Amino acid sequence: MIVDIFMPHMRGFESVRIFHERAPAIPLVAMSGYAFANIDSPAPDFLRMALELGAARCLRKPFTPAALLMVINECLAEAGSRFAGATQSS
């Protein structure tokens, strides 16, 4: 699942939290153009907050197609490892 943290008429953080609660095995990638807190500003680190709510990975916009594919491949590899471990222990 890929979610933008700031969407019109939707609450991205709430979406991340609910999705992770309902489907914790499915990786969620959060993205935002408002990614990092500035050291001189009291603004929160939105991507870190998304990770704390259950996102598997985060991307700061703008990102390249290669960066998106890398994150997706990492999530798929981790999910595959968890699935293989679960089937071996059954």
N, C-alpha and C positions, 0 to 999 in steps of 0.2 A: 504494500500500500504506500502510495506517495501522497503526502499532504502538505499544502502550503499553510504555514502558521497563521498568516493574515489573509483571510478571504472575505469578499463582500458577503454580508448577511449570514456569515457562519463564524463559529468560534473554533479556530484551529486547535488551540490547546485542549479544549473540551473534546474535540474529535479524537485527538491523540490519546487522551486518557480513556475515553469510552472504548475506542477500538482495541487498545491494549488490554483492557479488562475483559472484553468479550472474546478476543482472539489472540491471546498472548503468544501463540506459536508462529503467527504470521508477522514477518518483519515489517516495520513501518519506517519510512524515510520521511523526515520532516525537512522542509526547506523554507528559507526566509531571506529576504533582502535586508532585513533588520537583524542581522545575525549576532553581532558581538557587542558587548558593553564597551563603551569608550572609557579609558582609564580616568579621563577628566569629567565624565558624565555619570550621573546616578542611574542611567538607563540599565535595565536588566539584560542579561545574556539570554536571549530568547531561545537559541538553539540548545543551550545547556538545560534550560527549563524543559524543553521538549524531550530531551534524553531522560530527565528525571521522571517524566510522565510516562515513559515507556517506549519512546522511539528507539529503533535499533541503530540508526545512523542519521546524520544531519548534513545538509548541503547549504552552503551560503550562495545566494544568487548574486550575480550571474554565475552559472557553472557551465562547464563544457559537456557535450554529449559523452565524451570519454570519462569524465568524472562521474556522471550519472551511471554509466555502464559499470564502472568499477565498484560503486557502492551497491548496485543491484547484485553483481556477481558475489561480492562479499556476503551479502545477506543470504543469497541462495546457498552458498557454500556452508555457512553456519547452520542454516535450516537443514541442509542435507546431512551434516554431521550429527545434529540432534536427532534426526529421524533414524539414521543408521544406528546410533547408540541406543535408541529406544527399542528398535526391532531386535538388536542383539541381546538385550537384557530381558526380553520377553520369552 
